[in-house]
Amino acid sequence: MDAGTLIVGASQAGLQLAVSLRDAGETAPITLIGEEPHAPYQRPPLSKAYLQGSTELEQLWLRAPDVLANSDISLVTGERIQTLVLKDGGPSGSAFTAGGQMMTFDRLALTVGARPRRLEAPGADLDGVTYLRTADDATLLRELQSDAESVVVIGGGFIGLEAAAVARAQGKSVTVVEAADRLIGRAVAPVVSEFYRAAHVRRGVDVRPGTRVTSLAGKHNRVQAVELSDGTWIPADLVIVGIGVVPRTKLARQLGLDCAGGIAVDRYARTSNPTVVAAGDCTVQPNPLTGSGQVRLESVQNAISQAKTAAATLTGRDVPNDAVPWFWSDQYNLKLQIAGLSGGHDRYVVRGDIEGEAFSVLYYREGALLAVDAVNTPGDYMAVRKALTQGATISADAAADKGVALRELIVPQAVGA
Amino acid sequence: MPKVVFITLDGAQRVVDAHAGESVMAAAVRNGVPGIIGECGGNCSCATCHVYVGDDFSASVGGANDMEDDLLDLGVADRRDNSRLSCQIKVTDELDGLTVHVPAEQ
C-alpha cells in the first residue's frame, strides 16, 4: 500500500505543504502530524488580536478540519514524532510517536518550527513567567494578564513589543527589558529601533535597553519581582519572556541532516539528504535576495513560500524559493511593514515624519535597493516590495522627497548595479 | 450565521458560512475557497485576497479604506471600481448573502 507523504509539524508551513501537494495533483496519502492539540492555525495574531481577546482560536484556523478531510489530508493532532528512520537513505521510512505508534512514509517533510528560547536566571521557573509561541501559551497569558497589574517583558523583539503593547493598552504597568543596546536589533536599523523605543515610552512603557534580568523572586512559587543587572528590582506579577527562538533540529539530526542554526536546505527546500525536504522557521537557507550566505527567516511569508517550493520539489518540479521576504508587526496603532532584507546595508534614506509616526526607511548597499521598513505608510512598503519583486530600484536621492509617491520612482535596476 | 457567496472564474458558486465580525477573507481561507489566499492573515500586507464586490452589495460594503488603497493600486493585477481586499470587509448579519467575484489571479 502507498504510505504517501508524512509532514511532521502541523504548522503554517506544514499545512501549506499539504495543501500545495494536493493542488499540484498529488493523489497519494498525505498525513500532517503535530504535537499541539489544535488544527493548524495562524500564529501572528497570538501576540496581537488573540491576546487582546478580540478573536477566538477557531477563527485563526488555516483550514477547517472538515475542509482538510475533504481534501483527503489526514490531520493528526496531539502526537509528537519522537524517532524517524529512513530506509536505505530515503525517501521512504518509518516514524515513531511518543506514544509508541509507528507510521510509515514514502516521502518525508519536516516543518517542525522553533521553540522559544528559555530564560536562564534564578527564579525563571516561577509561576507567572510565561512564553508566547503556541495558542495554549497565548490562552494562559491572556488569562493571567487579566488579573495582572505589573507586567515585565523580557526581550525587546517583535513578540515582546507586541505583547507589551497589548498589556499597555489594557492599562497595565509595563516594563520592557532588553539586553542589547537597542530594540528589534536583529531586524531593523538603529533609526527604527529608536523610533520604537520612543513610541513605547510615549505610551507609558518603561523601556530598559542594555539591561539584563539577573533573577526573579516570588512567594508561594509565584513571581513577584524581577532583578535587573543594574541592581534595581521591579515589581512583576506577570513576566513575558520573548528572547528569540531555537529551531527544532532534533529529528533532522537523528537523520544525519546538516544543521547549522537550523536545518540546512537549498533554494529548493532540499535538506542535505535531497530526498527529504524542510520548510519554515526550522530551516536555514541561502539568502533569497543575494543568493549568498545562509539566513533563517522567521515569518509567515517564508513559511508559505518555502512550503510551496518544498511541495514542488516533492512533485518533481524545480521552483526556487526566491520570493522577496516580507513581514509585519502591529503595536498600538503602529503598523510596521517590512519588505526585503536590510542586513549589510551601507546607506539608508528616511522618508516622511518620524515624530508624526508615519515614515519609511529605505535601505541600500552599493546603491542597490535592499529593503524598506514602513511605519503607517503601506504605499511605501508596497512600492518597494514591487520594485524588489521586479528586480527594479528606486533612487535613494529621489526617495527622500515625500512629495513624490514612491511608486512613481520605480525604475529598472541599472546594469551592473 | 451570515453566508458569503464566492463566484469563481468558471462561474461556479461557493457558499460559505461566516461568523459575524470576521473578515470575508478569513471565512474564505478557512473553507478553502480557491483563489483567495490571504497570506498575511488579514493584515493588509500581502494583497492576495482581492475580490470584486457584487453590484447589489457595493453600496453597503463601501469603497477601499486608506490602508487598502495603495495595496490595491500596486498589488493586484486588475483593479476595478468594485475592487476590495476581502480581509478589510467585515461580515455582518446585514451583509448576509454577500456576493463577491474571485479575480483571475492574486
Chai-1 contact restraints between the chains, C-beta under 6 A:
chainA,res_idxA,chainB,res_idxB,connection_type,confidence,min_distance_angstrom,max_distance_angstrom,comment,restraint_id
A,Q42,B,G41,contact,1.0,0.0,6.0,A-B,restraint_1
A,P44,B,G41,contact,1.0,0.0,6.0,A-B,restraint_2
A,Q59,B,E22,contact,1.0,0.0,6.0,A-B,restraint_3
A,W61,B,R30,contact,1.0,0.0,6.0,A-B,restraint_4
A,R63,B,G32,contact,1.0,0.0,6.0,A-B,restraint_5
A,A64,B,R30,contact,1.0,0.0,6.0,A-B,restraint_6
A,V67,B,N31,contact,1.0,0.0,6.0,A-B,restraint_7
A,V67,B,G32,contact,1.0,0.0,6.0,A-B,restraint_8
A,I304,B,E39,contact,1.0,0.0,6.0,A-B,restraint_9
A,W328,B,N43,contact,1.0,0.0,6.0,A-B,restraint_10
A,W328,B,S45,contact,1.0,0.0,6.0,A-B,restraint_11
A,Q337,B,S45,contact,1.0,0.0,6.0,A-B,restraint_12
A,P378,B,M67,contact,1.0,0.0,6.0,A-B,restraint_13
A,P378,B,D70,contact,1.0,0.0,6.0,A-B,restraint_14
A,G379,B,D70,contact,1.0,0.0,6.0,A-B,restraint_15
A,M382,B,D70,contact,1.0,0.0,6.0,A-B,restraint_16
A,M382,B,L71,contact,1.0,0.0,6.0,A-B,restraint_17
A,M382,B,L74,contact,1.0,0.0,6.0,A-B,restraint_18
A,M382,B,G75,contact,1.0,0.0,6.0,A-B,restraint_19
A,K386,B,L74,contact,1.0,0.0,6.0,A-B,restraint_20
A,R407,B,L74,contact,1.0,0.0,6.0,A-B,restraint_21
